[in-house]
Amino acid sequence: MARRLGLGATAVLRALAGGHRYGFDIMEATGLSSGSIYPALDKLEAEGLATATWEDEAIARAEKRPSRKYFEITPAGRERLAVALDQYAFLTGTNDGGKS
């Protein structure tokens, strides 16, 4: 059985599922700091829940900025996210306080 995802990792996976693909964008989507985002992304990548690729340096150069590392959620990541969102129902607003 896979270990339970922490709240931060769940928030990062949810951001990836929503189309946020690079660090600063994920920070804005989650409200988490870079000190939380990047370790979570490293763990998610190591567990096969996310993949990463570097953008073409020519694009970054043309935009006069450093290259970005883009992340994407994997099918396994989507499955784990669904389980985690059940565990953290308050993230989706589906928690009915035990009334069901």
Wavefront OBJ file of the C-alpha trace (Angstrom):
o trace
v 0.000 0.000 0.000
v 1.303 3.443 -0.915
v 2.016 5.853 1.876
v -0.503 8.594 2.520
v 0.278 11.859 0.753
v 0.843 14.837 2.994
v -1.310 17.914 2.673
v 1.429 19.861 0.856
v 2.054 17.092 -1.685
v -1.688 16.799 -2.235
v -1.947 20.545 -2.870
v 0.948 20.347 -5.339
v -0.611 17.394 -7.193
v -3.914 19.246 -7.317
v -2.160 22.275 -8.824
v -0.467 20.030 -11.414
v -3.825 18.459 -12.268
v -5.166 21.984 -12.743
v -2.513 22.774 -15.340
v 0.027 24.636 -13.214
v 3.377 23.368 -14.483
v 6.364 25.218 -13.019
v 7.488 26.193 -9.537
v 6.382 29.819 -9.270
v 3.040 29.049 -10.904
v 2.493 26.173 -8.451
v 3.443 28.458 -5.532
v 0.822 30.977 -6.624
v -1.828 28.272 -7.053
v -1.208 26.655 -3.668
v -0.020 29.514 -1.487
v 2.912 27.337 -0.411
v 6.518 28.541 -0.292
v 9.350 27.362 -2.508
v 10.729 25.562 0.558
v 7.601 23.383 0.487
v 6.979 23.166 -3.253
v 10.338 21.942 -4.525
v 10.844 19.126 -1.993
v 7.267 17.976 -2.684
v 7.892 18.041 -6.448
v 11.099 16.033 -5.975
v 9.228 13.397 -3.929
v 6.317 13.251 -6.363
v 8.726 12.780 -9.252
v 10.681 10.077 -7.385
v 7.422 8.215 -6.667
v 6.317 8.391 -10.310
v 3.383 10.680 -9.531
v 4.810 13.542 -11.596
v 7.295 13.904 -14.423
v 9.563 16.819 -15.216
v 11.191 18.236 -18.340
v 13.311 21.316 -18.918
v 12.050 23.816 -21.431
v 14.121 24.662 -24.493
v 16.850 27.113 -23.471
v 16.186 29.193 -26.590
v 12.692 30.001 -25.310
v 14.007 31.129 -21.937
v 16.782 33.132 -23.574
v 14.291 34.855 -25.865
v 12.209 35.790 -22.820
v 15.368 36.867 -20.934
v 14.892 34.527 -17.985
v 16.267 31.244 -16.655
v 14.981 27.972 -18.108
v 11.954 26.535 -16.369
v 11.511 22.970 -15.256
v 7.977 21.948 -16.203
v 6.111 19.311 -14.210
v 3.175 17.169 -15.227
v 0.984 14.818 -13.225
v 1.135 11.163 -14.300
v -1.803 8.722 -14.476
v -0.560 7.212 -11.181
v -0.479 10.740 -9.763
v -4.103 11.293 -10.766
v -5.091 8.077 -8.996
v -3.216 9.040 -5.823
v -4.690 12.537 -5.978
v -8.226 11.115 -6.059
v -7.491 9.032 -2.955
v -5.835 11.970 -1.201
v -8.741 14.303 -1.977
v -11.066 11.785 -0.335
v -8.811 11.902 2.732
v -8.649 15.706 2.650
v -12.278 16.356 1.685
v -12.076 19.925 2.996
v -9.858 20.779 -0.012
v -12.704 20.101 -2.402
v -15.535 21.428 -0.267
v -17.191 17.988 -0.211
v -16.830 17.400 3.507
v -20.320 17.361 4.975
v -19.124 17.149 8.560
v -20.124 13.504 8.853
v -23.796 14.174 8.047
v -24.045 11.543 5.313
l 1 2 3 4 5 6 7 8 9 10 11 12 13 14 15 16 17 18 19 20 21 22 23 24 25 26 27 28 29 30 31 32 33 34 35 36 37 38 39 40 41 42 43 44 45 46 47 48 49 50 51 52 53 54 55 56 57 58 59 60 61 62 63 64 65 66 67 68 69 70 71 72 73 74 75 76 77 78 79 80 81 82 83 84 85 86 87 88 89 90 91 92 93 94 95 96 97 98 99 100
